[in-house]
Amino acid sequence: MSKTSHLTFDLDKPGTSRGHLFVAKGADCEALSLPVISLNKGGGPRLLITAGSHGNELEGPIVARRLVDWLPEAQTCGRVIIVPVLNPQAVQAWSRNTPIDGLNLNRVFPGRADGSVTERIADAVSRLLLPMVDIVFDLHSGGPRWQFAPASTTHPIADADLMRKTLRMAEAFKLPLTLAWEGPDTRGMFDTFVQSQGKVFVCPELGGGSVDAAALTIAEVGIRNALIALGIVKGEAEYPTFRQQKSSRTVETLESDELKSPASGIFEPRCSVLDEVKPGDLIGILHPMDPWSSSALEIRSHTTSIVCAVKSTLHVDENEVVAILPRPLDL
Amino acid sequence: MSKTSHLTFDLDKPGTSRGHLFVAKGADCEALSLPVISLNKGGGPRLLITAGSHGNELEGPIVARRLVDWLPEAQTCGRVIIVPVLNPQAVQAWSRNTPIDGLNLNRVFPGRADGSVTERIADAVSRLLLPMVDIVFDLHSGGPRWQFAPASTTHPIADADLMRKTLRMAEAFKLPLTLAWEGPDTRGMFDTFVQSQGKVFVCPELGGGSVDAAALTIAEVGIRNALIALGIVKGEAEYPTFRQQKSSRTVETLESDELKSPASGIFEPRCSVLDEVKPGDLIGILHPMDPWSSSALEIRSHTTSIVCAVKSTLHVDENEVVAILPRPLDL
């Protein structure tokens, strides 16, 4: 068998096939075998669902595994390829980045066949899976450091037509928020690489903080809604229930909508995701490390918004983002 | 000023004094200055409250800071020394252990004046603060890796009289659980070092997973109850409300009460802390890293119990503890 990265099975085979994406060994570690399932019901949308890119965002891997239980039966057309865990070493370490090379898998796309392990994973996905599909859902969450509203997100895309298509796809999840997110540095993201090929990429952020049953249910309903919108499964889309509410709104975040900490210290959130806030409302308290040299600071909203994300209780540096307070988006 | 570890102020001064515990510099890093507050109202119990030993258990530091706001006014007698953050480097890194030397502060007591930074902190606490008190509350929590019921805990103590006194002090918190916890290896714990001096040591575990306002309120009520029981403040002790219930029970955990994972994989909890469980009840699901080579495993209770702690959603190894299912304790 080839020692270069390859798929252990034929994705073109009709029906359900299980196998692995073999990621070649390198100077830093042995080869990896990432479990892959291919659900091929012929013509129709061609979709890749990936999860576990960041090893401490485990909502995605669990929901991807659940999909494998019901989607083969429910699927009526098209192709769905599912990779529940893109970065097994990061998952084992419960860390955002890969422990061996310290790299963020979502910043090294399209990767390098002769690079370190994170780059080799990105390369195998870019060359062996991405050409098979037109749409990608890459499942993320806030991880333990962020409380994040269930949201399907995209970054702004220069191509207006692709931006519209992406936003419509994101809205089809019917999660409480659809978010267009202006990031400071999107180089090497899976998102931008897929979009550079004219394909639709949606990044669902499936909660954050502790992973609970309610968050997993919301995530699963959202993905089912998107599959219904694509015509891959039949059924009625339904808003998932989040805190007794069934609703959805589309927002955007500019960099100026990020609320930053005025100093370093222990941040204590005083709001929850999806809280409606006005200018002056309390978002959190910053406890300086030395309370005898400076007193606790109240961090307040500078805008009218709905809380998309707020940092967990942890130490933050001066100017570190502690909350994301988006604005309505009309496209 | 002395370059060896010392207190920057006189703990014997009457009234409220603020200063620092200076921890000498070593080969690995510069000196540290840990904020300390001394509340001295003369005769009565002599109590040390510490927090932030593990840098990702931040309930304690926040509650310790809140105490500083109201305790000086409420205190009627005795002495209380509060150190809100014992291990500032671990807090800054949001890590259990100190990043510089990789050591667990709660496993290196009594420490070493010429050791690495974690050992130097333990040494300064052991030599400079501990002789001033008869009772220690060291505030911990489950951290992000564990959902932990609000509990005041102790390890079993060979001295039956000290064990009884410790358990009575722990029960005075009136938290939902009082737990005597048989640990596999308690060498170097702050607990055992304090107890070896015949002093009372209680370790409140103030929740776990995401830190929320409800957990902080419960923690603060628990500590106030303990201060009332000691006669340091006046008032009525009250059970804190946890999930609409006001109750408290005393339990113990033998090593055989720890539920272990049958294999390695992603653990998904399916129960909550303080759930009542019977043999066969579902505690969690273990998703193996390669679902094509082995299927998901249900992890079930082997006993009738109340869930004291359950692991967060994360990767666990074979035989790693995923839940603590204690039994009633009568002493």
Interface residues (C-beta under 8 A of the other chain):
Chain A: R18 G19 H20 S33 P35 I37 G55 N56 L58 E59 P61 I62 R65 V68 P84 V85 P88 V91 Q92 A93 W94 P144 R145 Q147 G209 S210 V211 A213 L216 I266 E268 R270 H287 M289 D290 P291 W292 A296 S312 T313 L314 H315
Chain B: R18 G19 H20 S33 P35 I37 G55 N56 L58 E59 P61 I62 R65 V68 P84 V85 P88 V91 Q92 A93 W94 P144 R145 Q147 G209 S210 V211 A213 L216 I266 E268 R270 H287 M289 D290 P291 W292 A296 S312 T313 L314 H315
